[in-house]
Amino acid sequence: MNVIEIIKKKRDKKELTESEIDFLISKYTTREIPDYQFSAFLMAGFINGFSKKETAFLTKSMLHSGKVLNLNSITGRKVDKHSTGGVGDKTSLIIAPIVASIGIYVPMISGRGLGHTGGTLDKLESIPGFKTNLSIKKFETTLKKVGAALIGQTKEIAPADKFIYALRDVTGTVESIPLITASIMSKKLAEGIDALVLDVKTGSGAFMKNQSESEMLAESLVSTAKSFKKDCIAVISDMNQPLGNHIGNWLEVLESIEILRDGKKNDLTELSLILSGIMIYLGKKAKSIDEGIELAIKVLKSGQAFEKFLQIVKAQSGNINIILNSNEYPKSKYYFELKSEKQCFIKEMNTYEIGMAALELGAGRMTKDDKIDHKAGIIFHKKIGEQINKNDTICSLYSDSQEKINLAKSRIQKAIKFTDKKTKPKILIKKIIS
């Protein structure tokens, strides 16, 4: 095959064959096709789009560029959840122990923070000793023993995706639904799962800002999953304000503990129970999503989910004493409370700016080499639709740098709009696609 002819074919809006896509992906993964030629292919596809067939072919080629886990030795359904990324989204930490408590295996290969969004691996690594870099063998052993394991992408899993994503990031081709689909699904299908639940965010803090784009992505992901004979359901959820109250790695672990152990109820609890219910349904432990949600509520209230969380932390070398005695975790040197000057309501939030404020505090990375301050972050005490009285604390900021506090404070003040009139709470679940 000739790479130039394939690029021209895509440039001229013609559909590529499976063998042509296989050729491109395999040769680029082995570095036999240079970046400049693969960039031309990506841009041609970005502008002209990819068909459903091409998207499935891309996914398959990227999936088989590395190892596909075979978990047949583990008897039982294997179900995972993937989120497209948000601010304060720590549902994986709550969902994994809930669903594993029901008897469904949860193999999770997660990512780090990307831009303004937080990463599950960074949150888990804020727990002293917690290891996310398990070998494939250790991953499988932990999954079989505990019922859930949460690790990062290894070198063996979808290596094509690592190369392609890095190139997309610097060639203006990130925001392509087919390319996003292939990237997500190649990693998820490599886990050896039977079913997948997708949490596709929409709003100011999401990569997809409007609901129509989010629905297009969700439909593409579900369609691709089903082409590989995997059960899949997608939820479109709101990201026009942070999910839950805590933003920042250890702060988000802390809020997860408050839900799993102490029964805290908020929008994070609600979304976690809905996603768990869908996973339980796809895991064939419930006859409907509603029955799945009821089972999720039951194991959460009974304390089983928190016990399972402790088992997961211990199995991956995390310090469970700090989970049980969270007040002993190191504290930030500086904090600031943003208070209300009058009685009012929050009208809207620019969640992207709030996520960037958390990065300013040290909770994320500005460059790939930055070190995260696991203690840093923000706790919101008020949400859209809640009444705020004069001198009420709207949010608290935590950092080891006073300068960073000042920068983040300025950013948050600009990101929140207030009104004297009562506002409606945001609708959390916009749509379910199956």
C-alpha positions, 0 to 999 in steps of 0.5 A: 500500500501507498501512504500518499494514496491513502491520504489523498483518498481521505482528502477526497472524502472517500471511505477507507477500507479496513486493510488501509486503516490497519496499514496506517495504524500499524506502520505509524505505531512502528514509526515507519510512517513519519509524523508529518504524513500521519498528521496529514491523514488526521487533518483530512479525517478531521475535516471530512469525518469518518464513517461508522465503519471507519471508526470501528476499523480505527478502534480495532486497529488501535486495540490490536496494536497491543495486548488485549486482556483475556479475563476468561479465567475470572468467572463472572461479568466484567463491567467498567465505567468511563467518564469523558472528564470533568471538574470534581468528578470522582465517581470511579472511587465510589462506583468501583467498590459499590459494584464490586460489592454486588459480585461484578468485577470492575477492571478499570484502566484510568487516566491522569488529569488532562487540562482543567479536568482531574484524573482518577490516577492522580486522586488514587495516588494522593493516598499514601503508598497506593500503586497504580502501576501494577503489572498486567499479572498483578492487575488480574490477580487483584481483580480476581481477589478483590473484585476491582482494580484501578490502574493506569494504561500500561505499555502493552495496552493500545500503544497506537493510542499513545502515539496518535493522541500525542500527535492530535494534541499538537496538530489541532485534531483533538476535537474529532468525535470518531478519533475520540471514540477510537481513543476511548474504546481501544483502551476500554476494549483492551480491558477484557470487559463484557459491558461498559457504562459511559458518563459523557459530560456536557457544559462549561466544564466538559470537553463537549460544551453543548448537549448535541455534541455530547449526544453525538459522542455518546451515540458514536461510543455506544455504536462502536461498543456494540460493533464489538458485541459489548453491552453499552449504555451512555449517560449525558450528565451536567458539567455546568458546575463542579460535581460534588463539593470537593475539587483536588486530589486528596480532597476528592478522596475525602469526599468519596470517604464521606459518601461511602462511610458517612452517607453524605448526600449530594449530586455526586452521590446521586450520579454515582448511584445511577451509574452503579445501578446501570453497571449492576444491570449490565452485570446481570445482577438486576433486571432493570436499572431501577433495581440496580440503583436499589441494590447500589443504595443497599450496599452503600447504606450497609457499609459493604461498599466502604469495606470494599473500598478499604480492600481495594486500597489495601490490595494496591498497597495504599495506607488504610489507616489514613482512610480511617483517620483522614484528619491525620492527612497533612494540611495545606499551609494556607487557606482562604474563605470566599464569603458572600457580601450580601444575600443572593443565589449563584446564577451560573458557574464557569466550571472550566475557569474553576478547574483552572483555578484548582490547577493554579492552586497546585491540584493539577499540571500546567506542564507534563513535568509539573508535580501535583500538590495532593493537598491543594484544591477547593471546597465549595459550600454552595451550589447553583440554586442554593440560597446564600446569606451575607457572610456565608462561605461560598468556597474555601481554597487550599494551597502551600503558596499564598501567591497561588491562593491569590491567583485562584481567588481572582479566577474564581471571583470572575467565574461565578455570577450571582443574582438576587432572584431564586435560581433553579438547580441544574438537572443532573442527568440530561439523557440516557442513550442505549 
